[in-house]
Amino acid sequence: MDLKIPSTGKKRVVIIGGGFGGIEVAKKLKNLDVQIVLLDKHNYHCFQPLLYQVATGGLEPGSIAYPLRKFMQDIPNGLFRMAEVRHVDTAIQKIHTDIGDLHYDHLIIATGSTTNFFKFPDEVSDKMMQMKDIPQALNLRSFILENFEEALLTYDEEKKEELINISIVGGGPTGVELAGALGEMRKNILPKDYPEIDFRRMQIHLFESSDRILSAMHIDNSSKALKYVKDFGVNVWLNTMVTDYNGDELTIADGKKIKCGTVIWTAGVKGNPIGGLADAAMAGNRILVDEYCQVLHHNNIYAIGDVAAMINEQFPKGHPMVAPVAIQQGDLVAKNIIASIKNKEIKSFKYFDKGAMATVGRNKAVMEAKGMRMGGFIAWLAWLFVHVMTLIGFRNKITVTLGWLYNYITYDRTLRLIIRPFKNNNEKQ
Amino acid sequence: MDLKIPSTGKKRVVIIGGGFGGIEVAKKLKNLDVQIVLLDKHNYHCFQPLLYQVATGGLEPGSIAYPLRKFMQDIPNGLFRMAEVRHVDTAIQKIHTDIGDLHYDHLIIATGSTTNFFKFPDEVSDKMMQMKDIPQALNLRSFILENFEEALLTYDEEKKEELINISIVGGGPTGVELAGALGEMRKNILPKDYPEIDFRRMQIHLFESSDRILSAMHIDNSSKALKYVKDFGVNVWLNTMVTDYNGDELTIADGKKIKCGTVIWTAGVKGNPIGGLADAAMAGNRILVDEYCQVLHHNNIYAIGDVAAMINEQFPKGHPMVAPVAIQQGDLVAKNIIASIKNKEIKSFKYFDKGAMATVGRNKAVMEAKGMRMGGFIAWLAWLFVHVMTLIGFRNKITVTLGWLYNYITYDRTLRLIIRPFKNNNEKQ
């Protein structure tokens, strides 16, 4: 059945995904004489770079989420539907969603990425935690705290250590920032909450299959970050592949086993495409696009951000799956749609690399941009500033700033709450 | 099996429930030479009077929750366990919980209250929403927003109205404050989020079985509050019993039916006792206590707050189930335990009635204390002040104040997020 959408007689631009890329397109098309339909399975935009702070009790989910309906209030020619898109029928220019079908004139696929567990079977990956959206981050927060509560109850020292140990697989920015935050919690917060636990026995492991963490950054920054996470007492395992996990014990490539009740997988992401595109338009889980972000072999379909693979000499595997690429590609697609409607020339994509940064707990971060590199306190301040400024919404900027200020001054993270909304009986659906 | 608790050789005071009453006892016993064990099924204290603000997107759950482990950091002779208490075996002075058994020397039952659906069978009450804890409040928030999303999808006008209509059963403070907040949202927020919905068709109903709302307050305040909620466009049905609900349609006593997809039940609470007490110690769901809060027919067991029924001439049905009673009874029990250990005289309970207040949306509230009565803006400011000051924790005071300030200035409530933490596959338990 067709999705109910007010008919305006105008060309319809459908944007799938309210992440960094999708909302950029909507913003830039707000004065164009088209109907914009933004779709997302959540009713909010999530600022993913700070998810690890929600998982570690430093920020509220509401501080990094922004209601998409509020965002759409500034897009007079747009409307929002909460929907999961299943596939596209390019022959009739329609997408099929869980709430109905929808015709498009221009389709922008901005569906981002999901966790990539590579060859792990479900029975292994299901036992690992992931952190790609707010429900997962809240779940991780509750899970770690529940394990600590359980650790107090056992007389078995080995079981206790298993419950309090945390392993992070993947030494990219997410893994490193999470390891830093957990190291800080072990040092400053958890011992006060759990005086009965001997925290010298709590191990935080960080596994990285290559020979350095933050391998997308300069080698000097990798070394600095390595020192910072080690200073927080994190055990870093370089050149180490995790090969198995049974819920209690992690196995690494040489057969060694590590007792660990919580394993957080940050070692891979993959594109999250929709079905219905030509096989020749797919590169694994990413969608192949030309230099205008147009999906190969299809008309009026664009893909941007994590889900898009624009392959060229400089980026033989496509662009990095980070927010700035999504935002810049969103901007380009919007401008090209405007240009094509006005019969002007469309432009090709040129990635402006703003650099990279990662924070490692209190006072420490690394950053690099345009050949400049920096580590330590100033980099940490810069990290704070950039993240606050790129958050959407004035309220979120303020609450994050004040939350951080409070956490910094008090050495505390007060949101150590085990909230499990579904453990009650008045769920109607 | 016995619960693992460090043995100190000291007398053990076990407090069941980390609500207003329970934490007051712990606070007042912190210098006594006993071991305090605080138990709660959640790992946080919840400031229940503001739950309706969480349900309506005005406050984050973290702003009204306070981690009990953080609270216990100031109680050097105390420890916390997250546990659900099943029953007490008074003969051997032990309680049985989901995590093990525990001996007590003094037992304080501060288990509060739960929703009372009276004679409704489960198939009716399961279709109504309740709002007695944070998971329920978050669930209600998501449920209302999901209904609005669904309303956009239907061509059936009747179905649409059913989805957007909200009924509140019970004209006590919770029902009235919730009705005010929803009325305000319909006026200032929802029309901007859902421009496709005609809000003249959205009905907010408030049902009260007696002849006035806020019947515990002076009749003048009932009248004022009635005017305030009506000004927000709420339909108030006095002298009206709700007799049935099938998920789509509410039935009232005269047989009239009202289309309504969301029904929130605030019309009754009942004590939430533990099992194992003598029948003669129970008055329905409340536990009978003497003037010292000691449970009748038992030794070394106290009940305080909502779950306790101290019946005397002035309070033939027991004291009102409100926070000040719980706090004052907690204070009394702590002092009497100290007195009895020091062989001093114990004191009987005298309720100091601080008055009552309720807010009805923006700028409006009613309050009364010691014969003084007030309504309007000044009462509203007083309501804000009292609630902020009684919140636990400096951070919560600040975040609530700033959140309210933001909401007030912008006429907005930004937390319109549908967060359903359990809809993902990495739940391990």
Interface residues (C-beta under 8 A of the other chain):
Chain A: L3 K4 P6 H42 N43 Y44 E60 P61 G62 S63 A65 Y66 P67 R69 K70 Q73 L79 R81 M82 I99 G100 D126 K127 M128 M129 Q130 D133 I134 P135 Q136 L138 N139 S142 F143 L145 E146 E149 L152 L153 T154 Y155 K192 D193 Y194 P195 E196 G247 G393 R395 N396 I398 T399 L402 G403 Y406 T410 D412 T414 L415 R416 L417 I418 I419 R420 P421 F422 K423 N424 N425 N426 E427 K428 Q429
Chain B: L3 K4 P6 H42 N43 Y44 E60 P61 G62 S63 A65 Y66 P67 R69 K70 Q73 L79 R81 M82 I99 G100 D126 K127 M128 M129 Q130 D133 I134 P135 Q136 L138 N139 S142 F143 L145 E146 E149 L152 L153 T154 Y155 K192 D193 Y194 P195 E196 G247 G393 R395 N396 I398 T399 L402 G403 Y406 T410 D412 T414 L415 R416 L417 I418 I419 R420 P421 F422 K423 N424 N425 N426 E427 K428 Q429
